[in-house]
Amino acid sequence: MSQAGSQRYFHLHLVSDATGETLNTVAKAAAAQYSDFRPIAHIYALVRTPSQLNRALREIEEQPGIVLFTLINPDIRRHLEEQCEAMGVPCLSILDPIISILSQYLNATSRPQVGGQHALNSDYFRRIDALNFTMSHDDGQNIDDLEKADVVILGVSRTSKTPTSIYLAQRGIRTANVPVVPGIAVPQKLLNLQGPLIVGLIASAERIAQIRRHRLLSLKESRSTDYIDPRQITDELMIMKALCSGNDWPMIDVTRRSVEETAATILNMVSDNKRLDK
């Protein structure tokens, strides 16, 4: 572990015989629990031969740190563990505890497959279909076939409609989003939907104004406009809330929520609706 000024950081070596996505996700989630430290991630993907592993080991020796891995080949794995022990660096197979619990509970032996979680199965194609649908129904596009959506997200500008929709699509949820714009009525098609879950996103006027100001700055737009006026935004939000309340559509306040948290709440709503329909 090192320190540069007031920033403390450590090296995190991620060794995988597949794409390394699983390792990267777990490592980020764990490291986020230690906000005073910054991980410097070294990712070694598709490590399947001794020579590929030796390249990773040379870097680990030069910049010691925590080693996390997902390796199926027992010889490659054993060599990594032995070398890490010799160097005195911690080394952990992140899937071992989960596989052990599954093995005990299922009373079965695992059959490892490199990159098995990324296989081109029905779930994979469902996610691709959801992404295609979501991208073609962003920001009020293709209103005519909204009935094919699983979720329709409403919201005034800068309430994270698009990133939330894309996150849901990555989970296989066909998502459309429709902007609520002052002076423009929402499509009648939306009011007549029967199948999809319709959810409204709201936030504080101050938060929306801040995001909109940053958006205009990024576009090098400096003119004064009602778009960033908190009073105008408050009026937009009142219209939004009245629309959702009048149609019994749930609302989520995203002021202090990340996109992931908002999407998780919507996923719970989808699950609840499915249980009610059974």
Phi, psi and omega in degrees: 000139183232172180220131176237107187066233179267357183267122176260139182218162179216158180270137181232113184258122184245111186247122184221147174268005176236219185281341181085004182298316181299312179301313183299318180295312180296316181299316179297318181296320181288315182295333180296342179284353182235077188292343179281352183238144179246119178281140171254104187274133174244114186254126178241101182262158177056042178275103186229359180229158178303322181294322178294320178293320181298326176298317178295319181297325178296319179290323178297320180292323180288326181227078185301146178184193179286137178246122174244142183213158167226101181227134181265319181300117185297327180290317178297315180298313182299319180297318178298313182297318180295317181291323178294320178297319179295327180277348180076030178248143180293142185219129185217133170274111191290337183270348184304312181299322181290316179298322179297315179296316179299318181299316180293315184292319183273350184052050184216158178263135180290151176237087187300144177219123182301125179064025184300329182288349181255016182299151179279071180259188184297326179297320179299311182291331176295319179293319178297317178299318180295320179295316179299316179298314184296317180294327181275356178237031179276140172057043174083012179283152173052054182298330189300331181245036177298337181297340180280351181284153169274325182221139171239123181256131176249154175174156174287172182300138176073039172249023175067035180296311184293309180298326177293320179297317181293320178299316178296321179298323178294343175263008177088015181260117179289114190235132173245152173228141186232125180284144173258112188245133180304133177083356180239121181292145176292151182302138178301328179304322181296319183291340184259004182295141179246323187277307188291153169280127179253126184230135177260138176253130177230167176203172178291150180299324180296317181294317180296319179299319179298314181295320180294322177299316178298322179297315180294322178298320180295334179267005182058038179257117185245358181291148176290138184208150177295343182303330182250009179281117181305327179292318176296318180295322177300319177297319178300317181292325177296319177297317180299313181294321179296320179299312182292317180296320181292339181248009181057038176265131180294151178237149177234126176276114185261012184307313183244023180251143171281166177302320181298320180292319178298314180297321180297321178296318179293320177299321176296320178297318178299316179297318179297319179296321179296321179294322180292329182284342184282000000 
